[in-house]
Amino acid sequence: MSTFAESHLSNKDLAPTGAERRTWGTYHLAALWVGLSIVITTYTLASGLIAAGMTWWQGLLTVSLGNTIVLIPILLNSHPGTKYGIPFPVLVRSSFGIRGANVAAMARALVACGWFGIQTWIGALALDTLMTTLTSGWADVNGHKAIAFAVFWLIQVAIILRGIEGIKFLESTTAPLLLGSSIALLIWAFGVGGNVFSASSRLITDDQSFWALFGPGLAANVGYWITLSMNIPDFTRYAKDQRSQVVGQSIAMPLTMTGFSFIGIAVTSATIVEYGKPIWDPVVLVARLLDDLPVLLVFAMVIVVIAQISTNMAANVVSPSNDFSNLSPRQISFRTGGLITAVIGVISFPWQLYENVGAYIFTWLVGYGSLLASFLAVMVVDYWLRRRTRLNVAELYRYGEGGEYWFSNGFNWPALGAVAVGVIPVLPGFINAATTEGGVVADPNFLDQLYRYGVFVAFGLSAVAYVTMTRLQAASPAPATEG
């Protein structure tokens, strides 16, 4: 460990995880995904597809298939984290170079900052609803939503200062509470609505065909967790063994995402039966259900807040904290990186990003998913095909000429070139979608169609390009010996 301690590319957060810190078992990895998946934005994924024209079962099938597909790269990228105990920004040094790793890390970090802001805004809305219900004059307070946002933000900052163990404790203890609350909502839905899905057709507000929606919908659901596919080593480095991380994630991730989407559809359909119109937002629904039961309302809103915090801490704090630390390990710790994330999350104007559901699904999710899919493709191909899962860990912390992962002045140009090959073809479609109200182009051309399947196009092109470029190199480096 002295080698890592002496390297200026290392600190206590970026150094390989020792045996004494590998305490995450199957339950902890499963609880992680429960906390990640049970969140208001999971409601938005399914409801956005149904509102655009899908039936309830088509929307659920799209969510389920998307999450099953993205589980594959999640498990592939989890392996090096558990095997070598290294976080994402250190792992990516092997494929992009010691300096080039910061390009991939910043791409992931900036997306996480945007997500942090979005989830904080949603949590603030829940807190604002709670205060409005409990206090008659709260709605008249100038800037009451901004105050709720500030309070919610500060709560998360306090958790950031506790470090990774605080996040582990949060995920492990809240998972049963989140599952129980979700089941309670489902019981209510079938209790008041009976066969609630007979009313689901009234959720549809547009008449787009299934096949017109399926491509971007599937890409959006894959893109939803492309972020975690990249930085999942940040968590699996703490796993006791490979079996723990594989079993825990394989059970919890697809089942929780599909199950909670099912609950969202059932509950929203039940609101049509009960109230004559759909209530998409679970925060609004809970406030209405428990309006005469203030004690239960407070409890329910606390659970909503916990759901937002548990997702935000795991999905949008851990990775950028390490990523920013990787820029200057001696000056930026995990906690400092987390504070940087929290600040950028505020100035990203999350209330505007989340304002339009269509733009949220078809522009934000598909757009950043395409970008990160290109980086992910290079990582997976490099680790599994080029290096055959063999890394020289000591060399990952070596700076300068002669280092195995120094490549060309610290950059692996074929890796960066492969990312460009994957991203450039989907850029015109992204720009068109970003400038179209709702994010859905009415009469898509060929480039728009490429963008609709952006995650798959970018991943495939980057993977093929990286394999081709590395084979064309005059002297391709041999796989490293394990260290």
FILOFI-63875 format. One line per field, with one value per residue (C-alpha): residue in three letters; x, z, y. Coordinates in steps of 0.05 Angstrom, whole numbers, plus 32768, in hexadecimal, padded with zeros to 4 digits. Example, Ala and Ser with C-alpha at 12.3 -4.5 7.8 and 13.67 -1.06 7.14 Angstrom:
aa	c(Ala / Ser)
c1	c(80F6 / 8111)
c3	c(809C / 808F)
c2	c(7FA6 / 7FEB)
This chain:
aa	c(Met / Ser / Thr / Phe / Ala / Glu / Ser / His / Leu / Ser / Asn / Lys / Asp / Leu / Ala / Pro / Thr / Gly / Ala / Glu / Arg / Arg / Thr / Trp / Gly / Thr / Tyr / His / Leu / Ala / Ala / Leu / Trp / Val / Gly / Leu / Ser / Ile / Val / Ile / Thr / Thr / Tyr / Thr / Leu / Ala / Ser / Gly / Leu / Ile / Ala / Ala / Gly / Met / Thr / Trp / Trp / Gln / Gly / Leu / Leu / Thr / Val / Ser / Leu / Gly / Asn / Thr / Ile / Val / Leu / Ile / Pro / Ile / Leu / Leu / Asn / Ser / His / Pro / Gly / Thr / Lys / Tyr / Gly / Ile / Pro / Phe / Pro / Val / Leu / Val / Arg / Ser / Ser / Phe / Gly / Ile / Arg / Gly / Ala / Asn / Val / Ala / Ala / Met / Ala / Arg / Ala / Leu / Val / Ala / Cys / Gly / Trp / Phe / Gly / Ile / Gln / Thr / Trp / Ile / Gly / Ala / Leu / Ala / Leu / Asp / Thr / Leu / Met / Thr / Thr / Leu / Thr / Ser / Gly / Trp / Ala / Asp / Val / Asn / Gly / His / Lys / Ala / Ile / Ala / Phe / Ala / Val / Phe / Trp / Leu / Ile / Gln / Val / Ala / Ile / Ile / Leu / Arg / Gly / Ile / Glu / Gly / Ile / Lys / Phe / Leu / Glu / Ser / Thr / Thr / Ala / Pro / Leu / Leu / Leu / Gly / Ser / Ser / Ile / Ala / Leu / Leu / Ile / Trp / Ala / Phe / Gly / Val / Gly / Gly / Asn / Val / Phe / Ser / Ala / Ser / Ser / Arg / Leu / Ile / Thr / Asp / Asp / Gln / Ser / Phe / Trp / Ala / Leu / Phe / Gly / Pro / Gly / Leu / Ala / Ala / Asn / Val / Gly / Tyr / Trp / Ile / Thr / Leu / Ser / Met / Asn / Ile / Pro / Asp / Phe / Thr / Arg / Tyr / Ala / Lys / Asp / Gln / Arg / Ser / Gln / Val / Val / Gly / Gln / Ser / Ile / Ala / Met / Pro / Leu / Thr / Met / Thr / Gly / Phe / Ser / Phe / Ile / Gly / Ile / Ala / Val / Thr / Ser / Ala / Thr / Ile / Val / Glu / Tyr / Gly / Lys / Pro / Ile / Trp / Asp / Pro / Val / Val / Leu / Val / Ala / Arg / Leu / Leu / Asp / Asp / Leu / Pro / Val / Leu / Leu / Val / Phe / Ala / Met / Val / Ile / Val / Val / Ile / Ala / Gln / Ile / Ser / Thr / Asn / Met / Ala / Ala / Asn / Val / Val / Ser / Pro / Ser / Asn / Asp / Phe / Ser / Asn / Leu / Ser / Pro / Arg / Gln / Ile / Ser / Phe / Arg / Thr / Gly / Gly / Leu / Ile / Thr / Ala / Val / Ile / Gly / Val / Ile / Ser / Phe / Pro / Trp / Gln / Leu / Tyr / Glu / Asn / Val / Gly / Ala / Tyr / Ile / Phe / Thr / Trp / Leu / Val / Gly / Tyr / Gly / Ser / Leu / Leu / Ala / Ser / Phe / Leu / Ala / Val / Met / Val / Val / Asp / Tyr / Trp / Leu / Arg / Arg / Arg / Thr / Arg / Leu / Asn / Val / Ala / Glu / Leu / Tyr / Arg / Tyr / Gly / Glu / Gly / Gly / Glu / Tyr / Trp / Phe / Ser / Asn / Gly / Phe / Asn / Trp / Pro / Ala / Leu / Gly / Ala / Val / Ala / Val / Gly / Val / Ile / Pro / Val / Leu / Pro / Gly / Phe / Ile / Asn / Ala / Ala / Thr / Thr / Glu / Gly / Gly / Val / Val / Ala / Asp / Pro / Asn / Phe / Leu / Asp / Gln / Leu / Tyr / Arg / Tyr / Gly / Val / Phe / Val / Ala / Phe / Gly / Leu / Ser / Ala / Val / Ala / Tyr / Val / Thr / Met / Thr / Arg / Leu / Gln / Ala / Ala / Ser / Pro / Ala / Pro / Ala / Thr / Glu / Gly)
c1	c(8000 / 803C / 8042 / 7FFB / 8003 / 8041 / 8021 / 8004 / 7FCE / 7FB3 / 7F92 / 7F6D / 7F2E / 7F4E / 7F7F / 7F6B / 7F39 / 7F59 / 7F3A / 7F23 / 7EF7 / 7ED7 / 7E98 / 7E60 / 7E3B / 7E01 / 7DCF / 7DF6 / 7DFB / 7DB2 / 7D9E / 7DC8 / 7D9C / 7D5C / 7D70 / 7D85 / 7D45 / 7D0D / 7D0B / 7CDA / 7D00 / 7CF2 / 7CA9 / 7CB9 / 7CD9 / 7C9B / 7C67 / 7C8B / 7C88 / 7C3E / 7C2B / 7C4E / 7C24 / 7C3A / 7C0A / 7C1B / 7C39 / 7C62 / 7C7F / 7C8E / 7CAE / 7CDA / 7CF2 / 7CFF / 7D24 / 7D4E / 7D64 / 7D73 / 7DA0 / 7DC6 / 7DD1 / 7E04 / 7E36 / 7E2A / 7E41 / 7E7B / 7E95 / 7E89 / 7EBD / 7EFD / 7EE4 / 7EDD / 7F1B / 7F4B / 7F27 / 7F2F / 7EFB / 7EE3 / 7F14 / 7F4F / 7F33 / 7F29 / 7F73 / 7F80 / 7F56 / 7F5C / 7FA0 / 7FB7 / 7FA3 / 7F6C / 7F47 / 7F33 / 7F0D / 7EE1 / 7EDC / 7EC5 / 7E92 / 7E75 / 7E7C / 7E59 / 7E1E / 7E1A / 7E1A / 7DDE / 7DBB / 7DCC / 7DA8 / 7D6B / 7D63 / 7D6E / 7D38 / 7D07 / 7D16 / 7D0C / 7CC7 / 7CB4 / 7CCC / 7CA7 / 7C67 / 7C6F / 7C78 / 7C3D / 7C10 / 7C26 / 7C2B / 7BF3 / 7C1F / 7C5A / 7C42 / 7C40 / 7C89 / 7CB3 / 7CE2 / 7CC6 / 7CDD / 7D23 / 7D25 / 7D10 / 7D46 / 7D7B / 7D66 / 7D66 / 7DAA / 7DC7 / 7DAE / 7DD4 / 7E13 / 7E12 / 7E10 / 7E48 / 7E74 / 7E6A / 7E8C / 7E7F / 7E6D / 7E35 / 7E1A / 7E1F / 7DF8 / 7DC3 / 7DB8 / 7DB7 / 7D86 / 7D55 / 7D4B / 7D16 / 7CF1 / 7CEF / 7CD7 / 7CA0 / 7C87 / 7C84 / 7C5B / 7C2C / 7C1E / 7C11 / 7BE0 / 7BBB / 7BB8 / 7B98 / 7B6C / 7B4A / 7B51 / 7B48 / 7B61 / 7B85 / 7BA4 / 7B60 / 7B65 / 7BAD / 7B99 / 7B81 / 7BC9 / 7BDB / 7BDD / 7C00 / 7BF5 / 7C3C / 7C46 / 7C69 / 7CA3 / 7CAD / 7CB5 / 7CD7 / 7D1C / 7D26 / 7D00 / 7D2E / 7D6C / 7D54 / 7D4C / 7D91 / 7DAD / 7D8D / 7DC2 / 7DFB / 7E17 / 7E1A / 7E35 / 7E72 / 7E81 / 7E65 / 7EAC / 7EA5 / 7E77 / 7E8E / 7ED4 / 7EB5 / 7E95 / 7EAC / 7EB1 / 7E99 / 7E5D / 7E43 / 7E42 / 7E27 / 7DEE / 7DDB / 7DD8 / 7DB9 / 7D7E / 7D71 / 7D7E / 7D4F / 7D19 / 7D15 / 7D15 / 7CDF / 7CB7 / 7CB7 / 7CA4 / 7C6A / 7C55 / 7C58 / 7C2C / 7BFA / 7BF5 / 7BEE / 7BB7 / 7B94 / 7B92 / 7B66 / 7B34 / 7B37 / 7B3C / 7B26 / 7B6A / 7BB1 / 7BE0 / 7C26 / 7C4E / 7C4F / 7C5F / 7C1E / 7BF8 / 7C12 / 7C02 / 7BBB / 7BB1 / 7BCA / 7BB0 / 7B85 / 7BBB / 7BF4 / 7C1E / 7C1D / 7C29 / 7C67 / 7C7F / 7C71 / 7C94 / 7CD1 / 7CD4 / 7CD1 / 7D09 / 7D32 / 7D27 / 7D42 / 7D7E / 7D90 / 7D90 / 7DB5 / 7DEC / 7DFB / 7DEF / 7E06 / 7E38 / 7E66 / 7E7F / 7E8B / 7EAB / 7EE0 / 7EE2 / 7EF2 / 7F24 / 7F47 / 7F55 / 7F84 / 7F85 / 7FB2 / 7F86 / 7F3F / 7F24 / 7EE4 / 7EBF / 7EDA / 7EC5 / 7E80 / 7E7A / 7E8F / 7E58 / 7E24 / 7E37 / 7E36 / 7DF3 / 7DD5 / 7DF0 / 7DD8 / 7D91 / 7D70 / 7D2A / 7D31 / 7D4E / 7D13 / 7CDD / 7CC9 / 7CBF / 7CC8 / 7D08 / 7D20 / 7D18 / 7D27 / 7D5D / 7D80 / 7D7F / 7D8D / 7DBF / 7DED / 7DE2 / 7DFF / 7E3D / 7E4B / 7E3C / 7E78 / 7EA6 / 7E88 / 7E94 / 7EDE / 7EE3 / 7EC1 / 7EE6 / 7F29 / 7F21 / 7F00 / 7F1A / 7F5C / 7F77 / 7F51 / 7F40 / 7F8B / 7FA2 / 7FE3 / 7FC7 / 8009 / 8010 / 7FCB / 7FEA / 802A / 8031 / 8061 / 8088 / 8094 / 8053 / 8029 / 7FEB / 800E / 8003 / 8010 / 801E / 7FEA / 7FB2 / 7F9B / 7F87 / 7F65 / 7F36 / 7F24 / 7F1E / 7EEE / 7EC2 / 7EBF / 7EAB / 7E71 / 7E59 / 7E5E / 7E28 / 7DF4 / 7E04 / 7DD7 / 7D9B / 7DAA / 7DAD / 7D6B / 7D49 / 7D65 / 7D48 / 7D04 / 7CCE / 7CC2 / 7D01 / 7CDD / 7CE8 / 7CA7 / 7CC4 / 7D09 / 7D3D / 7D76 / 7DA2 / 7D67 / 7D5C / 7DA5 / 7D9B / 7D5C / 7D87 / 7DC2 / 7DD9 / 7DDE / 7DFB / 7E30 / 7E43 / 7E48 / 7E6F / 7EA0 / 7EAC / 7EBA / 7EE5 / 7F0F / 7F1C / 7F2F / 7F5C / 7F82 / 7F8F / 7FA9 / 7FDC / 8022 / 8034 / 7FF9 / 800C / 8009 / 7FD8 / 7FF3 / 8007 / 7FDA / 7FF2)
c3	c(8000 / 8009 / 7FBD / 7FB8 / 7FF4 / 7FD4 / 7F8F / 7F82 / 7F5A / 7F9A / 7FDC / 800F / 7FE5 / 7FA3 / 7FBC / 7FB4 / 7FE8 / 801D / 8037 / 8077 / 804E / 8022 / 804D / 8019 / 8012 / 7FE6 / 8010 / 800D / 7FC1 / 7FBB / 7FEC / 7FC2 / 7F85 / 7FAD / 7FC5 / 7F7F / 7F5C / 7F8B / 7F79 / 7F58 / 7F16 / 7F0D / 7F0C / 7ED6 / 7EA8 / 7EA3 / 7EA5 / 7E6F / 7E3F / 7E4E / 7E46 / 7E03 / 7DE9 / 7E05 / 7E29 / 7E71 / 7E61 / 7E27 / 7E55 / 7E8B / 7E58 / 7E3E / 7E84 / 7E95 / 7E55 / 7E5B / 7EA1 / 7E90 / 7E57 / 7E80 / 7EB7 / 7E89 / 7E85 / 7ECF / 7EE1 / 7EB0 / 7ECC / 7F14 / 7F0D / 7F0F / 7F4A / 7F73 / 7F58 / 7F62 / 7F94 / 7F69 / 7F5C / 7F17 / 7F0A / 7F19 / 7EEF / 7EB3 / 7EB4 / 7E96 / 7E58 / 7E4F / 7E6D / 7EAD / 7E94 / 7E64 / 7E9F / 7EB4 / 7E73 / 7E81 / 7ECB / 7EBD / 7E8A / 7EC0 / 7EF8 / 7ED3 / 7EC2 / 7F0B / 7F20 / 7EF3 / 7F0F / 7F56 / 7F48 / 7F2A / 7F64 / 7F96 / 7F74 / 7F75 / 7FBF / 7FCD / 7FAB / 7FDA / 8016 / 7FFD / 7FF6 / 803C / 8058 / 8030 / 804C / 8094 / 8096 / 8079 / 806D / 804E / 8006 / 8013 / 8027 / 7FF1 / 7FD1 / 7FF8 / 7FC3 / 7FC3 / 800F / 800A / 7FD6 / 8003 / 803E / 8016 / 7FF9 / 803E / 8057 / 801F / 802B / 8073 / 805A / 8028 / 8061 / 8081 / 8046 / 8025 / 8066 / 8072 / 802D / 803A / 807B / 8059 / 8021 / 804E / 8081 / 8052 / 8020 / 8049 / 8057 / 800D / 7FF9 / 802E / 8019 / 7FD0 / 7FE0 / 800A / 7FCD / 7FA2 / 7FD4 / 7FD4 / 7F88 / 7F81 / 7FBE / 7FA0 / 7F56 / 7F4F / 7F09 / 7F05 / 7EC1 / 7E9F / 7EAB / 7E94 / 7E4D / 7E69 / 7E7B / 7E32 / 7E1B / 7DD8 / 7D9D / 7D8B / 7D76 / 7DA1 / 7D70 / 7D6B / 7DB7 / 7DC4 / 7DA9 / 7DD1 / 7E0C / 7E0F / 7E05 / 7E3D / 7E6D / 7E5B / 7E60 / 7EA5 / 7EC4 / 7E92 / 7EC5 / 7EFB / 7EC7 / 7EC1 / 7F0A / 7F2A / 7F40 / 7F72 / 7F98 / 7F85 / 7F9E / 7FE3 / 7FD3 / 7FF9 / 7FB9 / 7F72 / 7F85 / 7FB5 / 7F81 / 7F48 / 7F6F / 7F95 / 7F56 / 7F28 / 7F58 / 7F70 / 7F34 / 7EFE / 7F2E / 7F56 / 7F18 / 7EF6 / 7F37 / 7F49 / 7F02 / 7F08 / 7F49 / 7F29 / 7EEF / 7F1D / 7F4E / 7F18 / 7EF7 / 7F3A / 7F42 / 7F03 / 7F24 / 7F67 / 7F51 / 7F09 / 7EEF / 7EF1 / 7F27 / 7F0C / 7F46 / 7F83 / 7FB0 / 7F9C / 7FA3 / 7FE9 / 7FFF / 7FE6 / 8004 / 8049 / 804B / 8088 / 80A9 / 80B7 / 80DE / 80A5 / 8073 / 8097 / 8099 / 804F / 803A / 8064 / 803D / 7FFB / 8013 / 8028 / 7FE4 / 7FC1 / 7FF0 / 7FEB / 7F9F / 7F9C / 7FCB / 7FA7 / 7F5F / 7F5D / 7F95 / 7F9A / 7F52 / 7F4A / 7F8E / 7F77 / 7F31 / 7F4A / 7F7B / 7F40 / 7F23 / 7F5D / 7F90 / 7FC1 / 7FC4 / 7FB9 / 7FE7 / 7FDF / 800C / 7FE8 / 7FA6 / 7FC2 / 7FD5 / 7F8F / 7F74 / 7FA1 / 7F8B / 7F40 / 7F4A / 7F60 / 7F27 / 7EF3 / 7EFB / 7F08 / 7F0A / 7EC0 / 7EAF / 7ED0 / 7EB8 / 7E7A / 7E81 / 7E36 / 7E33 / 7E72 / 7E52 / 7E09 / 7E0F / 7E52 / 7E5C / 7E15 / 7E09 / 7E44 / 7E3D / 7DF8 / 7E0F / 7E4A / 7E22 / 7DF7 / 7E33 / 7E50 / 7E0F / 7E11 / 7E5A / 7E50 / 7E10 / 7E2E / 7E6F / 7E55 / 7E0E / 7E0B / 7E51 / 7E62 / 7EA7 / 7EB9 / 7ED5 / 7EF4 / 7F30 / 7F44 / 7EFD / 7F03 / 7F37 / 7F10 / 7EEE / 7EB5 / 7E7C / 7E81 / 7EA5 / 7E88 / 7E84 / 7E70 / 7E25 / 7DFE / 7E2F / 7E5F / 7E2B / 7E07 / 7DC6 / 7DA7 / 7DE3 / 7DDC / 7D91 / 7D9A / 7DC8 / 7D92 / 7D5D / 7D89 / 7D9E / 7D5D / 7D35 / 7D6C / 7D77 / 7D3E / 7D5A / 7DA0 / 7D8A / 7D64 / 7DA0 / 7DD0 / 7DA6 / 7D9E / 7DD2 / 7DF9 / 7DDE / 7DAA / 7D60 / 7D3A / 7CF7 / 7D06 / 7CD0 / 7CCE / 7CFF / 7D2E / 7D2C / 7D3E / 7D7A / 7D8F / 7D98 / 7DAE / 7DE8 / 7DBC / 7D80 / 7DAA / 7DD0 / 7D91 / 7D68 / 7DA0 / 7DAF / 7D66 / 7D5D / 7D9A / 7D85 / 7D3F / 7D56 / 7D89 / 7D55 / 7D24 / 7D56 / 7D42 / 7D88 / 7DB1 / 7DFB / 7E17 / 7E4F / 7E93 / 7EC7 / 7F03 / 7F3C)
c2	c(8000 / 802F / 8034 / 804E / 807D / 809D / 80A7 / 80EC / 80C9 / 80AA / 80BC / 8092 / 8095 / 8081 / 804C / 8003 / 7FEA / 7FBE / 7F7E / 7FA1 / 7FD0 / 7F9A / 7F94 / 7F98 / 7F56 / 7F40 / 7F66 / 7FA8 / 7FA5 / 7F93 / 7FCB / 7FFB / 7FED / 7FF1 / 8036 / 804A / 8031 / 8046 / 808F / 80BF / 80C1 / 8076 / 808B / 80BD / 808A / 805F / 8097 / 80BE / 8082 / 8075 / 80BE / 80BF / 8085 / 8041 / 8013 / 8002 / 7FBE / 7FDA / 800F / 7FDC / 7FAD / 7FE5 / 7FF6 / 7FAD / 7F9F / 7FDE / 7FCD / 7F85 / 7F9C / 7FCF / 7F9C / 7F7A / 7FB3 / 7FC1 / 7F7B / 7F7D / 7FBF / 7FA8 / 7F71 / 7F9B / 7FC2 / 7F83 / 7F61 / 7F9B / 7FC7 / 8005 / 803D / 8053 / 808D / 805F / 8026 / 8054 / 8066 / 8021 / 8030 / 807C / 8089 / 80AA / 80EF / 80D8 / 80B9 / 80FF / 8108 / 80CB / 80DC / 8124 / 810C / 80E0 / 8113 / 814D / 8120 / 810B / 8155 / 8161 / 8124 / 813A / 817C / 8159 / 8129 / 8161 / 818A / 814F / 8143 / 818D / 818B / 8152 / 817A / 81B7 / 818E / 8175 / 81BB / 81D5 / 819E / 81A7 / 81F3 / 821D / 8259 / 8236 / 8240 / 828B / 828E / 82B0 / 827D / 8242 / 8210 / 822F / 8228 / 81DE / 81D4 / 81F3 / 81C8 / 8188 / 819A / 81A6 / 8163 / 8141 / 8169 / 8150 / 8108 / 8116 / 812B / 80E6 / 80C4 / 8081 / 805D / 808E / 807F / 8034 / 803B / 8065 / 8033 / 7FF6 / 8011 / 8033 / 7FFA / 7FD4 / 8015 / 8026 / 7FE1 / 7FE1 / 8025 / 8011 / 7FD3 / 7FFD / 802A / 7FED / 7FD0 / 8013 / 8013 / 7FCF / 7FDC / 801A / 800A / 7FBF / 7FB0 / 7FF3 / 7FE4 / 7FE8 / 8033 / 8038 / 804B / 808E / 809E / 80A5 / 80EE / 80E4 / 80B4 / 80A1 / 8058 / 8025 / 801D / 8068 / 806A / 8028 / 803B / 807C / 805E / 8022 / 804D / 807B / 8041 / 8026 / 806C / 8074 / 8047 / 804F / 807F / 8049 / 8017 / 8043 / 8050 / 8011 / 7FFE / 8037 / 8008 / 7FC2 / 7FD2 / 7FC8 / 7F85 / 7F48 / 7F1F / 7F1A / 7EEE / 7F23 / 7F5A / 7F2F / 7F10 / 7F4F / 7F7A / 7F46 / 7F3B / 7F82 / 7FAF / 7F95 / 7F7D / 7FBE / 7FEA / 7FC1 / 7FB7 / 8001 / 8014 / 7FE3 / 8003 / 8048 / 8032 / 800F / 8048 / 807D / 8054 / 804D / 8099 / 809C / 806D / 8092 / 80DB / 80DB / 80F2 / 80D7 / 80F0 / 80E2 / 80FE / 80D0 / 810B / 812D / 80EC / 80DC / 8123 / 811B / 80D6 / 80E9 / 8130 / 811F / 80F5 / 8125 / 80F2 / 80C0 / 80F8 / 810E / 80C5 / 80BC / 80FB / 80E9 / 80A8 / 80CF / 80FB / 80BE / 809E / 80DC / 80E1 / 8097 / 809B / 80DC / 80C7 / 8085 / 8099 / 80E1 / 80ED / 80B2 / 80B3 / 80FE / 8101 / 80CF / 80EE / 8134 / 8116 / 80F6 / 813B / 814A / 8111 / 8135 / 8173 / 8157 / 8121 / 80F9 / 812A / 8167 / 8147 / 813D / 8186 / 819A / 816D / 818D / 81D3 / 81C3 / 81A0 / 81E2 / 820C / 81D9 / 81F5 / 81B1 / 81CE / 81DD / 8199 / 8176 / 81A6 / 817E / 8133 / 8126 / 814E / 812A / 80E5 / 80F1 / 8126 / 8123 / 80D8 / 80C3 / 80FB / 80EF / 80A3 / 80A5 / 80CB / 809E / 805F / 806F / 8073 / 8034 / 800E / 801E / 800A / 7FC6 / 7FB5 / 7FC9 / 7FA2 / 7F63 / 7F5B / 7F80 / 7F73 / 7F33 / 7F50 / 7F58 / 7F9A / 7FB1 / 7FD7 / 7FF8 / 8015 / 8035 / 8064 / 8072 / 80B6 / 80C6 / 80A7 / 805C / 804F / 8017 / 8043 / 8083 / 8074 / 80B5 / 80ED / 80D1 / 80C7 / 8088 / 80AA / 806D / 806B / 80B5 / 80AD / 8073 / 809D / 80D3 / 809F / 808A / 80CF / 80F9 / 80D3 / 80DF / 8129 / 8145 / 811E / 8136 / 817F / 8177 / 8156 / 818A / 81C2 / 81A0 / 81AC / 816C / 814D / 8121 / 8131 / 8128 / 8114 / 80F6 / 80EF / 80BC / 80E3 / 80EB / 80A0 / 8094 / 80C0 / 809B / 805E / 8088 / 805C / 801E / 8043 / 8066 / 8027 / 7FFC / 802E / 803D / 7FF4 / 7FE3 / 8022 / 8012 / 7FCB / 7FE2 / 801B / 7FF1 / 7FBB / 7FEE / 8008 / 7FF5 / 7FDB / 7FC7 / 7FBF / 7F79 / 7F6B / 7F7D / 7F4B / 7F4B / 7F75)
